[in-house]
Amino acid sequence: MTRPDIAVVIRCHNGGRALAAVLQSLAAQTRPPDEIVIVDHCSTDPYTQQVLARLGANGHRVLAAGANAPAALNRGIHATVAQYFVVLDSDITLSPMYLAAAASWLDAHRDVAFVDPTGAGALGGEHWVGHEPPSDSSMIRRDAWIAAGGFDVACGGDYMLDFWLTVWDRGQSG
């Protein structure tokens, strides 16, 4: 049995100054992501626009997306094919074992739609829960996200809470 692929979708809104640290944290993963997509969510900061243009010219997948955060993330997720994905804001870095630990947890709990880190040093992955609403660093199963209809663009900033409620309503645990 092959291990599931992992994608990381980074939503960037005027966060160009933090992107290098995020990308470095992904490069340092003990289980690196198979796909990385950066979604430019209406950045107006000239520095961020330059950083995104440079990243795109250097081979990174950079997409432009308007509307709101869930619409931007949906666009980025649709551009990936991995079985598991993590969505990040452009200022979130991950500890080196994060992707490996989260994927391992999902591999061992096949009935769970997503996993979320909790506790001090939350992104270190020392304690995982599958019963809390997901956060912007949760690892999510693609099939659960598809079954939920993606992130509801009408929910604005509450899209993760809505996703969690939809997952629970469908009888899955998160």
Backbone as JSON, one array per atom type, in Angstrom:
{
  "sequence": "MTRPDIAVVIRCHNGGRALAAVLQSLAAQTRPPDEIVIVDHCSTDPYTQQVLARLGANGHRVLAAGANAPAALNRGIHATVAQYFVVLDSDITLSPMYLAAAASWLDAHRDVAFVDPTGAGALGGEHWVGHEPPSDSSMIRRDAWIAAGGFDVACGGDYMLDFWLTVWDRGQSG",
  "N": [[0.85, -1.18, 0.0], [0.59, 2.17, -0.88], [1.69, 5.27, 0.51], [-0.47, 8.01, 1.34], [-0.53, 10.96, -0.67], [0.56, 14.31, 0.11], [-0.56, 17.61, 0.15], [0.12, 21.11, 0.37], [-1.51, 24.09, 0.83], [-1.06, 27.43, 0.61], [-2.38, 30.37, 1.75], [-2.04, 33.61, 0.79], [-2.22, 36.86, 1.73], [-1.04, 39.82, 1.3], [1.25, 38.92, 2.62], [3.94, 38.61, 1.99], [6.43, 38.99, 3.24], [6.65, 36.97, 5.08], [6.59, 34.59, 3.71], [8.98, 33.24, 2.92], [9.92, 32.01, 5.27], [7.82, 30.22, 5.76], [7.98, 28.54, 3.5], [10.57, 27.54, 3.93], [10.1, 26.08, 6.25], [8.51, 24.09, 5.21], [10.27, 22.83, 3.44], [11.95, 21.69, 5.28], [10.61, 19.55, 6.34], [10.24, 16.24, 7.68], [8.78, 14.49, 6.27], [8.28, 15.58, 3.35], [5.99, 17.81, 1.63], [4.1, 16.71, -1.2], [3.01, 18.39, -2.99], [2.89, 21.92, -3.38], [1.03, 24.8, -3.23], [0.64, 28.2, -3.7], [-1.64, 30.64, -2.95], [-2.5, 33.68, -4.07], [-4.25, 35.91, -2.42], [-5.74, 38.44, -3.24], [-3.61, 40.33, -2.84], [-2.28, 43.53, -2.2], [-0.01, 44.79, -1.52], [3.01, 45.99, -2.69], [5.54, 44.77, -2.24], [4.85, 42.11, -1.53], [3.6, 41.35, -3.92], [5.83, 41.37, -5.62], [7.4, 39.35, -4.45], [5.73, 37.12, -4.82], [5.63, 37.06, -7.63], [8.32, 36.51, -8.19], [8.59, 33.99, -6.94], [6.81, 32.51, -8.53], [8.11, 32.72, -11.01], [10.32, 31.23, -10.43], [9.44, 28.65, -10.44], [7.56, 27.86, -8.5], [4.17, 27.03, -7.73], [1.89, 29.44, -8.16], [-1.12, 30.95, -7.67], [-3.67, 33.28, -8.58], [-6.35, 34.61, -6.72], [-9.49, 35.91, -6.13], [-12.23, 37.24, -4.3], [-13.28, 35.77, -1.22], [-11.62, 34.3, 1.72], [-12.35, 31.44, 1.96], [-13.04, 30.91, -0.73], [-10.63, 31.43, -2.04], [-8.98, 29.45, -0.91], [-10.37, 27.14, -1.73], [-9.87, 27.31, -4.49], [-7.1, 26.92, -4.55], [-6.93, 24.3, -3.43], [-8.35, 22.82, -5.32], [-6.46, 22.87, -7.31], [-4.7, 20.93, -6.65], [-3.9, 17.41, -6.2], [-3.46, 15.65, -4.18], [-4.15, 13.24, -1.59], [-4.33, 13.99, 1.08], [-4.46, 17.21, 2.59], [-3.11, 20.35, 3.75], [-4.03, 23.51, 4.87], [-2.64, 26.7, 5.01], [-2.08, 29.92, 6.44], [-0.08, 32.65, 5.3], [1.72, 33.21, 7.31], [2.27, 31.08, 8.94], [4.37, 28.71, 10.24], [5.67, 25.38, 10.21], [6.6, 22.75, 12.44], [9.38, 20.48, 11.96], [8.46, 17.77, 11.97], [5.79, 17.85, 11.53], [4.05, 17.32, 9.17], [4.53, 14.58, 8.74], [3.7, 13.47, 11.19], [0.98, 14.23, 11.31], [-0.07, 13.0, 8.99], [0.48, 10.34, 9.59], [-1.21, 10.0, 11.78], [-3.73, 10.32, 10.56], [-3.58, 8.15, 8.79], [-3.74, 6.05, 10.59], [-6.25, 6.38, 11.66], [-8.7, 5.93, 9.98], [-11.39, 6.61, 9.78], [-11.63, 9.24, 10.33], [-12.02, 12.62, 9.4], [-10.32, 14.82, 9.45], [-7.37, 16.07, 11.1], [-6.2, 17.83, 13.91], [-3.72, 19.82, 15.46], [-3.03, 20.32, 18.95], [-2.49, 22.06, 22.07], [0.46, 23.25, 23.93], [3.0, 24.51, 21.88], [1.7, 23.85, 19.54], [1.97, 23.29, 16.78], [3.87, 21.41, 16.75], [2.91, 18.88, 16.85], [2.56, 17.13, 18.99], [0.32, 16.32, 20.4], [-2.66, 15.12, 19.21], [-5.92, 15.8, 18.02], [-9.16, 14.75, 17.04], [-11.62, 15.75, 17.28], [-12.25, 18.39, 17.56], [-13.04, 21.64, 16.14], [-11.54, 22.2, 12.93], [-8.42, 23.91, 12.29], [-6.46, 26.5, 10.69], [-4.22, 25.03, 10.25], [-4.8, 22.4, 10.1], [-4.72, 18.97, 8.99], [-6.42, 17.63, 6.31], [-8.6, 15.23, 4.9], [-8.94, 14.74, 1.47], [-11.2, 13.46, 0.29], [-13.17, 13.8, 2.25], [-13.4, 16.57, 2.28], [-14.32, 17.02, -0.31], [-16.77, 15.63, -0.18], [-18.06, 17.29, 1.61], [-18.53, 19.43, 0.05], [-16.5, 21.23, -0.35], [-15.03, 24.26, 1.01], [-17.43, 26.43, 2.3], [-18.2, 29.24, 0.57], [-19.91, 31.24, 1.32], [-19.7, 31.5, 4.0], [-17.68, 33.13, 4.89], [-15.31, 34.14, 7.26], [-15.92, 32.02, 8.93], [-15.58, 29.56, 7.75], [-14.12, 27.21, 8.4], [-15.34, 26.29, 10.74], [-17.92, 25.81, 9.7], [-17.26, 23.78, 7.86], [-16.45, 21.75, 9.66], [-18.89, 21.3, 11.04], [-20.43, 20.36, 8.92], [-19.05, 18.01, 8.3], [-19.5, 16.56, 10.67], [-22.28, 16.41, 10.54], [-22.57, 14.71, 8.4], [-21.88, 12.36, 9.5], [-19.23, 11.72, 9.95], [-16.22, 11.75, 11.87], [-14.17, 14.37, 13.11]],
  "CA": [[0.0, 0.0, 0.0], [1.38, 3.4, -0.93], [1.26, 6.29, 1.46], [-1.19, 9.1, 0.69], [0.19, 12.19, -0.98], [0.23, 15.47, 0.93], [-0.45, 18.93, -0.47], [0.02, 22.27, 1.25], [-2.04, 25.27, 0.15], [-0.74, 28.61, 1.41], [-3.15, 31.55, 1.37], [-1.22, 34.78, 1.05], [-2.8, 38.19, 1.55], [-0.04, 40.8, 1.74], [2.14, 38.26, 3.57], [5.18, 38.27, 1.3], [7.6, 39.0, 4.13], [6.67, 35.74, 5.87], [6.55, 33.4, 2.86], [10.25, 32.5, 2.91], [9.95, 31.16, 6.47], [6.86, 29.14, 5.57], [8.55, 27.61, 2.52], [11.69, 26.86, 4.59], [9.56, 25.07, 7.18], [8.03, 22.96, 4.39], [11.45, 22.14, 2.93], [12.59, 21.0, 6.4], [9.75, 18.48, 6.83], [10.76, 14.88, 7.58], [7.97, 13.97, 5.16], [7.96, 16.81, 2.63], [4.76, 17.78, 0.85], [4.21, 16.33, -2.61], [2.55, 19.55, -3.75], [2.74, 23.2, -2.67], [0.37, 25.83, -4.02], [0.49, 29.48, -3.02], [-2.77, 31.36, -3.51], [-2.48, 35.12, -3.8], [-5.61, 36.32, -2.09], [-5.95, 39.9, -3.4], [-2.54, 41.13, -2.25], [-2.09, 44.86, -2.77], [1.32, 45.22, -1.09], [3.96, 45.81, -3.8], [6.58, 43.8, -1.88], [4.25, 40.78, -1.65], [3.42, 41.08, -5.34], [7.16, 41.05, -6.17], [7.79, 38.04, -3.93], [4.91, 36.11, -5.5], [6.08, 36.99, -9.02], [9.62, 35.84, -8.16], [8.34, 32.58, -6.65], [6.22, 31.93, -9.73], [9.16, 32.64, -12.03], [11.28, 30.19, -10.0], [8.83, 27.33, -10.5], [6.51, 27.59, -7.52], [2.8, 27.21, -8.25], [1.26, 30.62, -7.56], [-2.41, 31.24, -8.3], [-4.38, 34.47, -8.11], [-7.74, 34.32, -6.35], [-10.2, 37.03, -5.51], [-13.31, 36.87, -3.38], [-12.94, 35.66, 0.2], [-10.66, 33.26, 2.09], [-12.7, 30.08, 1.55], [-12.98, 30.8, -2.19], [-9.22, 31.36, -2.39], [-8.49, 28.13, -0.53], [-10.98, 26.17, -2.65], [-9.15, 27.37, -5.76], [-5.81, 26.25, -4.35], [-7.14, 22.87, -3.21], [-8.72, 22.25, -6.62], [-5.26, 22.8, -8.14], [-3.89, 19.83, -6.15], [-4.52, 16.09, -6.33], [-3.07, 14.83, -3.03], [-5.23, 12.68, -0.77], [-4.39, 14.81, 2.29], [-3.94, 18.56, 2.39], [-3.05, 21.29, 4.86], [-4.14, 24.9, 4.44], [-1.89, 27.59, 5.89], [-1.92, 31.32, 6.12], [1.32, 32.89, 4.92], [2.57, 33.47, 8.48], [2.31, 29.89, 9.78], [5.43, 27.75, 9.96], [5.42, 24.07, 10.8], [7.77, 22.04, 12.95], [9.84, 19.53, 10.95], [7.76, 16.49, 11.96], [4.35, 18.1, 11.47], [3.33, 16.6, 8.11], [4.66, 13.14, 8.99], [2.87, 13.1, 12.35], [-0.44, 14.37, 10.96], [-0.42, 11.95, 8.03], [0.49, 9.07, 10.32], [-2.43, 9.95, 12.59], [-4.85, 10.05, 9.65], [-3.42, 6.78, 8.3], [-4.15, 5.13, 11.66], [-7.65, 6.65, 12.02], [-9.29, 6.08, 8.65], [-12.75, 7.13, 9.87], [-11.54, 10.64, 10.72], [-11.94, 13.5, 8.23], [-9.19, 15.73, 9.59], [-6.7, 16.04, 12.39], [-5.78, 19.16, 14.3], [-2.81, 19.8, 16.6], [-3.44, 21.13, 20.1], [-1.55, 22.14, 23.18], [1.61, 24.14, 23.81], [3.77, 24.11, 20.71], [0.67, 23.12, 18.81], [2.37, 22.82, 15.46], [4.84, 20.34, 16.92], [2.22, 17.62, 16.65], [2.72, 16.21, 20.11], [-0.99, 15.82, 20.81], [-3.59, 15.3, 18.09], [-7.33, 15.56, 18.32], [-10.01, 14.64, 15.88], [-12.99, 16.08, 17.68], [-12.36, 19.84, 17.67], [-13.1, 22.25, 14.81], [-10.21, 22.32, 12.34], [-7.82, 25.24, 12.23], [-5.76, 26.72, 9.43], [-3.08, 24.12, 10.1], [-5.29, 21.02, 10.14], [-4.59, 18.13, 7.81], [-7.78, 17.25, 5.93], [-8.74, 14.25, 3.82], [-9.58, 15.31, 0.28], [-12.53, 12.91, 0.05], [-14.1, 14.43, 3.2], [-13.6, 17.95, 1.81], [-15.18, 16.93, -1.5], [-18.11, 15.24, 0.29], [-18.66, 18.45, 2.28], [-18.74, 20.48, -0.95], [-15.44, 22.22, -0.21], [-15.32, 25.27, 2.01], [-18.58, 27.24, 1.89], [-17.76, 30.63, 0.35], [-20.86, 32.15, 1.96], [-19.43, 31.54, 5.44], [-16.63, 34.09, 5.23], [-14.3, 33.69, 8.2], [-16.37, 30.85, 9.67], [-15.59, 28.42, 6.83], [-13.63, 25.99, 9.05], [-16.41, 25.83, 11.63], [-18.95, 25.25, 8.83], [-16.75, 22.49, 7.36], [-16.52, 20.8, 10.77], [-20.3, 20.95, 11.27], [-20.86, 19.55, 7.78], [-18.45, 16.68, 8.48], [-20.26, 15.89, 11.75], [-23.64, 16.15, 10.05], [-22.49, 13.59, 7.49], [-21.58, 11.16, 10.28], [-17.81, 11.48, 10.11], [-15.61, 12.51, 12.96], [-13.08, 15.21, 12.64]],
  "C": [[0.89, 1.25, 0.0], [0.83, 4.41, 0.06], [0.52, 7.4, 0.7], [-0.28, 10.3, 0.44], [-0.31, 13.31, -0.09], [0.43, 16.74, 0.11], [-0.53, 19.99, 0.62], [-0.43, 23.44, 0.39], [-1.83, 26.45, 1.08], [-1.55, 29.78, 0.88], [-2.35, 32.78, 1.77], [-2.0, 36.05, 0.72], [-1.83, 39.19, 2.16], [0.95, 40.22, 2.75], [3.48, 37.88, 2.97], [6.4, 38.19, 2.19], [7.72, 37.7, 4.94], [6.78, 34.48, 5.01], [7.84, 32.6, 2.87], [10.33, 31.56, 4.1], [9.0, 29.98, 6.34], [7.45, 28.09, 4.62], [9.76, 26.87, 3.1], [11.19, 25.78, 5.53], [9.02, 23.87, 6.41], [9.2, 22.16, 3.84], [12.13, 21.32, 4.02], [11.75, 19.83, 6.93], [10.42, 17.12, 6.68], [9.98, 14.09, 6.52], [7.51, 15.18, 4.37], [6.65, 16.69, 1.87], [5.05, 17.39, -0.59], [3.82, 17.49, -3.52], [2.51, 20.77, -2.84], [2.11, 24.18, -3.65], [0.25, 27.08, -3.16], [-0.64, 30.23, -3.72], [-2.67, 32.82, -3.09], [-3.91, 35.59, -3.64], [-5.68, 37.85, -2.06], [-4.86, 40.74, -2.75], [-2.4, 42.46, -2.98], [-0.72, 45.44, -2.43], [2.32, 44.96, -2.21], [5.06, 44.79, -3.48], [6.05, 42.38, -2.04], [4.07, 40.42, -3.12], [4.74, 40.71, -6.01], [7.61, 39.66, -5.72], [7.02, 36.94, -4.66], [5.33, 35.95, -6.95], [7.42, 36.24, -9.11], [9.45, 34.34, -7.89], [7.76, 31.87, -7.86], [7.25, 31.74, -10.83], [10.18, 31.55, -11.71], [10.64, 28.81, -9.89], [7.81, 26.98, -9.45], [5.14, 27.8, -8.18], [2.15, 28.34, -7.47], [0.01, 30.92, -8.36], [-2.97, 32.53, -7.75], [-5.81, 34.08, -7.8], [-8.34, 35.54, -5.68], [-11.19, 36.5, -4.49], [-12.8, 36.77, -1.94], [-12.0, 34.49, 0.47], [-11.1, 31.86, 1.67], [-12.68, 29.9, 0.03], [-11.53, 30.68, -2.65], [-8.66, 29.98, -2.07], [-9.08, 27.05, -1.43], [-10.23, 26.14, -3.97], [-7.81, 26.66, -5.64], [-5.94, 24.76, -4.18], [-7.51, 22.18, -4.52], [-7.52, 22.1, -7.54], [-4.33, 21.67, -7.7], [-4.62, 18.51, -6.36], [-4.26, 15.19, -5.11], [-4.28, 14.39, -2.22], [-5.43, 13.44, 0.54], [-3.9, 16.2, 1.92], [-3.99, 19.35, 3.69], [-3.21, 22.68, 4.25], [-3.45, 25.77, 5.49], [-2.09, 29.02, 5.47], [-0.43, 31.56, 5.94], [2.24, 33.2, 6.1], [2.67, 32.27, 9.41], [3.46, 29.0, 9.32], [5.14, 26.47, 10.72], [6.71, 23.47, 11.34], [8.13, 20.93, 11.96], [9.09, 18.2, 10.88], [6.25, 16.63, 11.75], [3.64, 17.24, 10.42], [3.39, 15.09, 8.32], [3.73, 12.7, 10.12], [1.38, 13.18, 12.0], [-0.88, 13.28, 10.0], [-0.46, 10.58, 8.7], [-0.77, 8.92, 11.15], [-3.63, 9.65, 11.72], [-4.78, 8.63, 9.09], [-3.96, 5.78, 9.32], [-5.62, 5.28, 12.04], [-8.44, 6.94, 10.74], [-10.71, 6.63, 8.65], [-12.79, 8.63, 10.2], [-11.29, 11.5, 9.49], [-10.74, 14.43, 8.25], [-8.57, 15.56, 10.95], [-6.16, 17.44, 12.66], [-4.83, 19.07, 15.49], [-3.32, 20.69, 17.72], [-2.3, 21.2, 21.1], [-0.42, 23.11, 22.92], [2.49, 23.63, 22.67], [2.9, 23.34, 19.75], [1.15, 22.57, 17.47], [3.48, 21.79, 15.54], [4.22, 18.97, 16.78], [2.35, 16.64, 17.79], [1.39, 15.61, 20.56], [-1.98, 16.13, 19.69], [-5.0, 15.03, 18.54], [-8.09, 15.47, 17.01], [-11.43, 15.03, 16.19], [-13.21, 17.58, 17.86], [-12.52, 20.42, 16.26], [-11.68, 22.38, 14.24], [-9.72, 23.77, 12.39], [-7.12, 25.37, 10.89], [-4.52, 25.85, 9.28], [-3.51, 22.66, 10.16], [-4.94, 20.28, 8.86], [-5.95, 17.52, 7.54], [-7.72, 16.21, 4.82], [-9.48, 14.89, 2.65], [-10.99, 14.76, 0.1], [-13.57, 13.48, 1.02], [-14.42, 15.86, 2.78], [-14.52, 17.97, 0.6], [-16.61, 16.6, -1.08], [-18.83, 16.41, 0.97], [-18.95, 19.58, 1.29], [-17.68, 21.55, -0.91], [-15.76, 23.17, 0.93], [-16.42, 26.17, 1.48], [-18.16, 28.7, 1.78], [-18.7, 31.64, 0.99], [-20.58, 32.32, 3.45], [-18.37, 32.55, 5.85], [-15.61, 33.47, 6.16], [-14.67, 32.46, 8.99], [-16.34, 29.57, 8.84], [-15.09, 27.13, 7.48], [-14.68, 25.42, 10.01], [-17.53, 25.19, 10.81], [-18.51, 23.89, 8.28], [-16.88, 21.42, 8.44], [-17.96, 20.35, 11.02], [-20.84, 20.09, 10.14], [-20.31, 18.14, 7.9], [-19.22, 15.91, 9.55], [-21.65, 15.52, 11.29], [-23.66, 14.95, 9.12], [-22.08, 12.3, 8.2], [-20.11, 10.83, 10.4], [-17.33, 12.2, 11.36], [-14.5, 13.33, 12.38], [-11.98, 15.18, 13.65]]
}
